[in-house]
């Protein structure tokens, strides 16, 4: 569950808030009487490398250094 702090609380406890983010938690910063969220601090998304699928390691493409293609050929016109 994310931790919610007002702007003033966040300013005075920024190192504590960032420590929570480092641990994997989210911190929501709110503003005003209605405590409207103005920022969310969360750990970055970790993306795993994508696999090539069934053809991984089974196909090889070589492009010759003198290979040329016009814009019309590329666009199919």
C-alpha positions as CSV (number, residue, x, y, z in Angstrom):
1,X,0.0,0.0,0.0
2,X,1.5,3.4,-1.0
3,X,2.5,6.0,1.6
4,X,0.7,9.4,1.2
5,X,2.4,12.6,2.3
6,X,1.5,16.3,1.8
7,X,4.0,18.5,0.1
8,X,5.2,19.9,3.4
9,X,5.7,16.4,4.9
10,X,7.5,15.3,1.8
11,X,9.9,18.2,1.9
12,X,10.7,17.5,5.5
13,X,11.0,13.7,5.1
14,X,12.4,13.4,1.6
15,X,15.2,11.0,2.6
16,X,12.7,8.7,4.4
17,X,10.3,8.8,1.4
18,X,13.1,8.0,-1.0
19,X,14.2,5.1,1.3
20,X,10.7,3.7,1.0
21,X,10.9,3.9,-2.8
22,X,14.2,2.1,-2.8
23,X,12.6,-0.7,-0.8
24,X,10.0,-1.0,-3.6
25,X,7.1,1.0,-2.2
26,X,5.3,4.0,-3.8
27,X,5.0,7.4,-2.2
28,X,2.1,9.7,-3.2
29,X,2.5,13.5,-2.7
30,X,-0.7,15.5,-2.2
31,X,-1.6,19.2,-2.2
32,X,-4.4,21.3,-0.7
33,X,-7.3,20.7,1.6
34,X,-8.7,18.0,-0.8
35,X,-5.3,16.3,-0.7
36,X,-5.3,16.1,-4.5
37,X,-2.4,13.8,-5.7
38,X,0.2,15.9,-7.5
39,X,3.1,13.3,-7.8
40,X,3.8,9.7,-7.4
41,X,7.3,8.4,-6.6
42,X,7.7,4.7,-7.4
43,X,10.6,2.4,-8.2
44,X,11.5,2.2,-11.9
45,X,10.0,-0.6,-14.0
46,X,12.4,-3.5,-14.6
47,X,12.1,-4.9,-18.1
48,X,13.4,-8.3,-18.9
49,X,15.1,-8.8,-22.3
50,X,12.8,-10.2,-24.9
51,X,13.4,-13.6,-26.5
52,X,13.3,-14.0,-30.2
53,X,10.9,-16.9,-30.1
54,X,11.0,-20.1,-32.0
55,X,13.5,-19.0,-34.5
56,X,16.1,-17.9,-31.9
57,X,19.5,-19.1,-33.0
58,X,18.0,-20.8,-36.1
59,X,18.2,-18.0,-38.6
60,X,21.0,-15.7,-39.8
61,X,20.8,-12.7,-42.0
62,X,23.8,-11.1,-43.7
63,X,23.6,-7.8,-45.6
64,X,26.3,-7.1,-48.1
65,X,28.2,-3.8,-47.7
66,X,27.4,-2.8,-51.3
67,X,23.7,-3.5,-51.0
68,X,21.5,-0.6,-52.0
69,X,17.7,0.1,-52.1
70,X,15.9,3.2,-53.3
71,X,13.1,4.9,-51.4
72,X,10.6,3.7,-54.0
73,X,11.7,0.1,-53.5
74,X,11.5,0.4,-49.8
75,X,8.0,1.9,-49.8
76,X,6.8,-0.6,-52.5
77,X,5.9,2.0,-55.1
